[in-house]
Amino acid sequence: MKHLQLLAYIIIYPVLWIISVLPLRVLYILSDGVYVLLYYIIGYRKKVVKDNLKLVFPKKSEQDINRISKKFYHHFCDMMFEAIKSLTISEKEILKRFKVTNIEELKQYEASKQSIILMCGHYASWEWSMSLQKHIDFIGYGVYKRLRNPYFDKLVKRVRGKYNTFLIPTKEIIPKLVQSKKNNELFLCGMAADQSPKLNKAYHWTEFMGVKVPCYTGSEMLAKRLDLPIVFMAIKKVKRGFYEATFSTITKTPKDFKDYDLTDAFHKLVEAQIKTAPEYYLWTHKRWKHKDNVPEEFQ
């Protein structure tokens, strides 16, 4: 099995690298071609996307759903090529394309020597948010699910590492942050926590886009356990290939809140982004797949 994984890496990585060195204007031309392939020919997860949109926007017409779907697939293809571009993109280029509007919101915590939990949704460009580390002095930790292919897993870690961001598997994040705090490290732990957990790990359900869904609660749990402020990162797509991040503090005192109130507050912030420009959300994920399995206590 490992030999096959290595072979896949040896074959695929050079192709990805060659693509990554192309100018972004060329990559967006390629993206347009892949969009036609995915949307019109392959129909990649097209039913999932449209079912999700119809579920959360029941008042929108079929024409509106189709319009949002097409815009989403355009953006989705752009993100794929932007992720590949991350292999070789220069610091100057990524800082020009991923702007930060109010870095002082994070700098205040650096000044007071407070580590923070940074939350965001799968919206706009969470991939290029890795450049955030160039604006701050925090050690950056990103929670992620380890890739099955260990060679690509190392590649992803290496790319993130260029910007002083270190990826930590979900199962290892608690002991890592506990130890970091004991060592008096100043860290920022980033989590995209808007996706769907397994039912056997669903400790809380909330209404997200008008539908009851199970939620990941790890961010809130960590913030309370380590007494860390929670900051939300809202990413806006300004135009093709250009993004802006704006930060807002959800709370500086997480222990003052009832369990799951902060998780609910986070989902409301993601929801507000989606309603503003729905085409930039990750609609290919089956976020609402458990809507018919709501436990009685959450109904």
C-alpha positions as CSV (number, residue, x, y, z in Angstrom):
1,M,0.0,0.0,0.0
2,K,2.8,2.4,0.9
3,H,4.6,1.7,-2.3
4,L,1.4,2.7,-4.3
5,Q,1.1,5.9,-2.2
6,L,4.7,6.7,-3.0
7,L,4.1,6.0,-6.7
8,A,1.1,8.3,-6.7
9,Y,3.1,11.0,-5.1
10,I,6.0,10.6,-7.6
11,I,3.6,10.9,-10.5
12,I,1.3,13.6,-9.2
13,Y,3.6,16.0,-7.4
14,P,5.7,17.1,-10.5
15,V,2.4,17.9,-12.3
16,L,1.2,20.0,-9.4
17,W,4.5,21.8,-9.2
18,I,4.5,22.6,-12.9
19,I,1.0,23.9,-12.6
20,S,1.9,26.0,-9.5
21,V,4.7,27.9,-11.3
22,L,2.3,29.2,-13.9
23,P,1.1,32.8,-13.5
24,L,-2.3,33.0,-11.8
25,R,-3.8,34.6,-14.9
26,V,-3.0,31.4,-16.7
27,L,-4.4,29.3,-13.8
28,Y,-7.7,31.1,-13.9
29,I,-8.0,30.3,-17.6
30,L,-7.4,26.6,-16.7
31,S,-9.9,27.0,-13.9
32,D,-12.6,28.1,-16.4
33,G,-12.0,25.0,-18.4
34,V,-12.2,22.7,-15.3
35,Y,-15.4,24.5,-14.3
36,V,-17.0,23.5,-17.6
37,L,-15.7,19.9,-17.1
38,L,-16.9,19.6,-13.5
39,Y,-20.3,21.4,-13.8
40,Y,-21.5,20.5,-17.3
41,I,-19.8,17.2,-18.1
42,I,-18.9,15.3,-14.9
43,G,-21.5,17.0,-12.7
44,Y,-19.3,16.6,-9.6
45,R,-21.5,16.6,-6.5
46,K,-24.0,18.7,-8.5
47,K,-27.0,17.1,-6.8
48,V,-25.4,17.6,-3.3
49,V,-24.8,21.3,-4.1
50,K,-28.3,21.9,-5.4
51,D,-30.0,19.9,-2.6
52,N,-28.1,21.9,0.0
53,L,-29.1,25.2,-1.6
54,K,-32.7,24.3,-2.0
55,L,-32.8,23.2,1.7
56,V,-31.4,26.4,3.2
57,F,-33.0,28.8,0.6
58,P,-36.5,27.3,0.2
59,K,-37.9,30.6,-1.2
60,K,-35.3,31.0,-4.0
61,S,-36.4,30.0,-7.5
62,E,-34.9,27.3,-9.6
63,Q,-33.2,30.0,-11.6
64,D,-31.6,31.5,-8.5
65,I,-30.4,28.1,-7.3
66,N,-28.8,27.5,-10.7
67,R,-27.2,30.9,-10.7
68,I,-25.7,30.4,-7.3
69,S,-24.6,26.9,-8.2
70,K,-22.7,28.1,-11.3
71,K,-21.0,30.9,-9.3
72,F,-20.1,28.4,-6.6
73,Y,-18.4,26.0,-9.1
74,H,-16.5,28.8,-10.7
75,H,-15.2,29.8,-7.2
76,F,-14.6,26.1,-6.2
77,C,-12.4,25.6,-9.3
78,D,-10.5,28.8,-8.6
79,M,-9.8,27.6,-5.0
80,M,-8.4,24.3,-6.3
81,F,-5.9,26.2,-8.5
82,E,-5.1,28.7,-5.7
83,A,-4.4,25.8,-3.4
84,I,-2.0,24.3,-6.0
85,K,-0.4,27.8,-6.5
86,S,0.4,27.8,-2.7
87,L,3.2,25.3,-3.5
88,T,5.3,28.1,-5.0
89,I,3.6,31.4,-4.5
90,S,5.9,34.1,-3.3
91,E,5.4,35.9,0.0
92,K,4.9,39.2,-1.9
93,E,2.2,37.7,-4.1
94,I,0.2,36.1,-1.4
95,L,0.3,39.2,0.8
96,K,-0.9,41.3,-2.1
97,R,-3.8,38.9,-2.7
98,F,-4.8,38.1,0.9
99,K,-5.2,41.4,2.8
100,V,-5.9,41.9,6.5
101,T,-8.1,44.8,7.4
102,N,-7.7,45.1,11.2
103,I,-4.7,43.2,12.4
104,E,-4.8,45.3,15.6
105,E,-7.6,43.0,16.8
106,L,-5.0,40.2,17.0
107,K,-2.1,42.5,18.1
108,Q,-3.9,43.4,21.3
109,Y,-3.7,39.8,22.4
110,E,0.0,39.6,21.5
111,A,0.6,42.7,23.6
112,S,-1.2,41.2,26.6
113,K,0.6,37.8,26.1
114,Q,-2.7,35.9,25.4
115,S,-2.9,33.0,23.1
116,I,-6.2,32.8,21.1
117,I,-8.5,30.4,19.4
118,L,-9.2,31.6,15.9
119,M,-12.4,30.3,14.2
120,C,-13.5,30.5,10.6
121,G,-15.9,28.8,8.3
122,H,-15.2,27.1,5.0
123,Y,-15.9,30.3,3.2
124,A,-14.0,32.3,0.5
125,S,-10.3,31.4,0.9
126,W,-9.4,29.6,4.1
127,E,-6.4,28.1,2.2
128,W,-4.6,31.5,1.7
129,S,-5.3,32.5,5.3
130,M,-2.0,30.8,6.1
131,S,-0.3,34.0,5.1
132,L,-1.8,35.6,8.3
133,Q,1.3,34.4,10.2
134,K,3.3,37.1,8.3
135,H,1.4,39.8,10.2
136,I,1.7,38.4,13.7
137,D,4.2,36.9,16.1
138,F,2.0,34.0,17.4
139,I,3.1,30.5,16.7
140,G,0.4,29.2,14.4
141,Y,-1.4,25.9,14.9
142,G,-4.0,24.6,12.5
143,V,-6.2,21.7,13.3
144,Y,-6.6,19.3,10.4
145,K,-7.5,15.8,9.4
146,R,-4.4,13.8,8.5
147,L,-4.3,12.8,4.8
148,R,-4.3,9.1,4.0
149,N,-1.2,9.4,1.8
150,P,1.7,10.2,4.1
151,Y,3.7,11.8,1.3
152,F,1.0,14.3,0.4
153,D,0.4,14.8,4.2
154,K,4.1,15.9,4.5
155,L,3.7,18.1,1.5
156,V,0.7,20.0,3.0
157,K,2.6,20.4,6.3
158,R,5.6,21.8,4.4
159,V,3.6,24.3,2.5
160,R,1.9,25.6,5.7
161,G,5.2,25.6,7.5
162,K,6.6,28.2,5.1
163,Y,4.3,30.7,6.9
164,N,5.1,29.5,10.5
165,T,1.9,27.5,10.7
166,F,2.0,24.0,12.0
167,L,-0.7,21.5,11.3
168,I,-1.8,19.3,14.2
169,P,-4.1,16.3,13.7
170,T,-7.5,16.6,15.5
171,K,-6.7,13.8,18.0
172,E,-3.4,15.5,19.0
173,I,-4.5,19.1,19.4
174,I,-5.6,19.0,23.1
175,P,-2.4,17.7,24.5
176,K,-0.4,20.0,22.2
177,L,-2.2,23.2,23.3
178,V,-2.1,22.1,27.0
179,Q,1.6,21.6,26.8
180,S,2.1,24.9,24.8
181,K,0.3,26.8,27.5
182,K,2.4,25.2,30.2
183,N,5.5,26.2,28.2
184,N,4.2,29.8,28.1
185,E,4.1,29.8,24.3
186,L,2.1,32.5,22.6
187,F,0.0,30.6,20.0
188,L,-2.9,31.1,17.7
189,C,-4.9,27.9,17.0
190,G,-7.0,28.1,13.9
191,M,-10.1,26.0,13.4
192,A,-12.6,25.8,10.6
193,A,-15.4,24.3,12.7
194,D,-18.6,24.6,10.6
195,Q,-18.7,21.1,9.1
196,S,-20.6,18.0,10.2
197,P,-19.3,15.7,13.0
198,K,-20.1,12.0,13.1
199,L,-23.4,11.3,15.0
200,N,-21.6,9.4,17.8
201,K,-19.6,12.6,18.4
202,A,-22.4,15.0,18.2
203,Y,-22.8,16.6,21.6
204,H,-24.7,19.6,20.5
205,W,-27.1,20.5,17.8
206,T,-27.9,24.0,16.6
207,E,-30.0,25.7,13.9
208,F,-27.7,26.5,11.0
209,M,-29.3,28.2,8.0
210,G,-32.7,27.3,9.4
211,V,-32.0,23.6,9.8
212,K,-31.0,21.7,12.9
213,V,-27.5,20.2,12.6
214,P,-24.9,18.6,14.8
215,C,-21.9,20.8,15.6
216,Y,-18.2,20.5,16.4
217,T,-17.7,21.9,19.9
218,G,-14.0,21.4,20.3
219,S,-13.1,25.1,19.8
220,E,-15.4,26.2,22.6
221,M,-14.2,23.4,24.8
222,L,-10.5,24.2,24.3
223,A,-11.2,27.9,24.9
224,K,-12.9,27.2,28.2
225,R,-10.4,24.6,29.3
226,L,-7.4,26.9,28.6
227,D,-9.2,30.2,29.3
228,L,-8.5,31.6,25.8
229,P,-10.2,34.4,23.9
230,I,-12.1,33.3,20.8
231,V,-11.7,35.4,17.6
232,F,-13.7,35.0,14.4
233,M,-12.1,35.5,11.0
234,A,-14.5,36.6,8.3
235,I,-13.0,36.3,4.8
236,K,-14.4,38.3,2.0
237,K,-13.8,37.7,-1.7
238,V,-13.1,41.1,-3.1
239,K,-12.6,40.0,-6.7
240,R,-11.1,37.0,-8.5
241,G,-7.9,36.1,-6.7
242,F,-8.2,38.8,-4.1
243,Y,-9.4,38.3,-0.5
244,E,-9.8,40.3,2.7
245,A,-9.8,39.0,6.3
246,T,-11.5,40.9,9.1
247,F,-11.3,39.8,12.8
248,S,-13.9,40.2,15.5
249,T,-13.7,38.9,19.1
250,I,-16.5,36.5,20.0
251,T,-15.4,36.6,23.7
252,K,-12.4,37.3,25.9
253,T,-13.9,35.4,28.8
254,P,-15.2,32.0,27.5
255,K,-15.9,30.6,31.0
256,D,-18.6,33.2,31.5
257,F,-20.8,31.5,28.9
258,K,-23.1,28.6,29.1
259,D,-22.0,25.4,27.3
260,Y,-22.5,25.7,23.5
261,D,-23.5,29.4,23.5
262,L,-20.2,30.3,21.9
263,T,-20.6,27.5,19.3
264,D,-24.0,28.9,18.4
265,A,-22.5,32.4,18.2
266,F,-19.9,31.1,15.7
267,H,-22.4,29.5,13.5
268,K,-24.5,32.7,13.4
269,L,-21.4,34.5,12.1
270,V,-20.8,32.0,9.4
271,E,-24.5,32.1,8.5
272,A,-24.3,35.9,8.1
273,Q,-21.4,35.4,5.6
274,I,-23.3,32.8,3.6
275,K,-26.4,35.0,3.3
276,T,-24.3,37.9,2.0
277,A,-22.8,35.9,-0.8
278,P,-23.8,32.2,-0.8
279,E,-21.6,31.3,-3.8
280,Y,-18.4,31.4,-1.7
281,Y,-19.5,28.7,0.8
282,L,-18.4,25.0,0.5
283,W,-21.7,23.6,-0.8
284,T,-20.1,20.2,-1.9
285,H,-19.9,19.1,1.7
286,K,-23.0,17.2,3.1
287,R,-23.3,19.7,6.0
288,W,-27.0,18.9,6.5
289,K,-26.9,15.2,6.0
290,H,-28.1,14.5,9.6
291,K,-31.1,16.8,9.5
292,D,-33.5,13.9,9.8
293,N,-31.7,12.4,12.9
294,V,-32.2,15.1,15.4
295,P,-32.4,13.6,18.9
296,E,-35.5,14.4,20.9
297,E,-33.8,16.6,23.4
298,F,-32.7,19.0,20.6
299,Q,-36.0,19.1,18.6
